[in-house]
Structures are given as C-alpha cells and as structure tokens.
Amino acid sequence: MDSGPEAESDRLTTYEEVLEQWALNDCRAVINSPGDDAMKALFRWWQATRSKPVTVTGTVTPQSLDRAWTSFVSRWNTEGPEAFQQKLMRREEQHSRLSVQALVSQIC
C-alpha cells in the first residue's frame, strides 16, 4: 500500500469528488424523495438548524453549497426519511434552546 505524498493527493482528490457528487438542489440521487420542492425546503431547514447559509455570498461559494447538499443527500439516503426528519426536529429544538436569540428573548 502506497502511503507517499502521491497517494495522499489521490485520496484527497477522491474525497473532494465524493463531496461534490451532486450539485445544489440536484434531487436525482435522493432515495424516497418527498419531491424536489420538499427536499429543497428540508435542506433550507437543515442548514438553518446549523446556522448555515443556503445561498452564495461573499464567503459562501457554490462549491461549498454543492458539498453541503451532497452531505445532506447522503445523510437522507443513509438514515431514511423518518429518522432524518426526527433528527431535524431534535436539532431545531436544540438549536432554538441554545441560540443567542432564544436567550435574549428569555432575558428581555
């Protein structure tokens, strides 16, 4: 097994390719999809529970959104719709409980 710099470079390229497998909002690979619009809405919800953006900005590139989408689709396909949506609800609850905005509203 080669563990030199070339092998490391090959592995990184392969991993990068895996992360960019699907472009943002490409729903062709989604298993048990509730529909394209529903998947896009779930992605926006998922990103919001993590305080992550869903649009390109000065610091958010199309490539980073493609990677986030690919990770989202992979997780959806691995966990299944029910488990994923339950996790999403738990995350939203936890996020709102721990967010600064929620803390401010409790104090004021």
Contacts in CASP RR format, 6 or more apart in sequence:
PFRMAT RR
TARGET T0000
AUTHOR 0000-0000-0000
METHOD contacts of the structure
MODEL  1
MDSGPEAESDRLTTYEEVLEQWALNDCRAVINSPGDDAMKALFRWWQATR
SKPVTVTGTVTPQSLDRAWTSFVSRWNTEGPEAFQQKLMRREEQHSRLSV
QALVSQIC
1 7 0 8 1.000
18 70 0 8 1.000
19 66 0 8 1.000
19 67 0 8 1.000
19 70 0 8 1.000
19 71 0 8 1.000
20 63 0 8 1.000
20 66 0 8 1.000
20 67 0 8 1.000
20 70 0 8 1.000
21 29 0 8 1.000
21 70 0 8 1.000
22 28 0 8 1.000
22 29 0 8 1.000
22 66 0 8 1.000
22 69 0 8 1.000
22 70 0 8 1.000
22 73 0 8 1.000
23 66 0 8 1.000
23 69 0 8 1.000
24 62 0 8 1.000
24 65 0 8 1.000
24 66 0 8 1.000
24 68 0 8 1.000
24 69 0 8 1.000
25 36 0 8 1.000
25 39 0 8 1.000
25 40 0 8 1.000
25 43 0 8 1.000
25 69 0 8 1.000
26 69 0 8 1.000
27 33 0 8 1.000
27 35 0 8 1.000
27 36 0 8 1.000
27 39 0 8 1.000
27 40 0 8 1.000
27 73 0 8 1.000
29 73 0 8 1.000
29 77 0 8 1.000
30 39 0 8 1.000
30 73 0 8 1.000
30 76 0 8 1.000
30 77 0 8 1.000
31 76 0 8 1.000
31 77 0 8 1.000
31 80 0 8 1.000
32 80 0 8 1.000
32 81 0 8 1.000
33 39 0 8 1.000
34 42 0 8 1.000
34 81 0 8 1.000
39 76 0 8 1.000
42 72 0 8 1.000
42 76 0 8 1.000
42 85 0 8 1.000
42 88 0 8 1.000
43 54 0 8 1.000
43 68 0 8 1.000
43 69 0 8 1.000
43 72 0 8 1.000
44 54 0 8 1.000
45 88 0 8 1.000
45 92 0 8 1.000
46 72 0 8 1.000
46 88 0 8 1.000
46 91 0 8 1.000
47 53 0 8 1.000
47 54 0 8 1.000
47 68 0 8 1.000
48 54 0 8 1.000
48 92 0 8 1.000
48 95 0 8 1.000
49 88 0 8 1.000
49 91 0 8 1.000
49 92 0 8 1.000
49 94 0 8 1.000
49 95 0 8 1.000
50 91 0 8 1.000
50 95 0 8 1.000
51 95 0 8 1.000
51 99 0 8 1.000
52 68 0 8 1.000
53 60 0 8 1.000
53 65 0 8 1.000
54 65 0 8 1.000
55 65 0 8 1.000
56 62 0 8 1.000
56 65 0 8 1.000
75 84 0 8 1.000
76 84 0 8 1.000
79 87 0 8 1.000
96 102 0 8 1.000
END
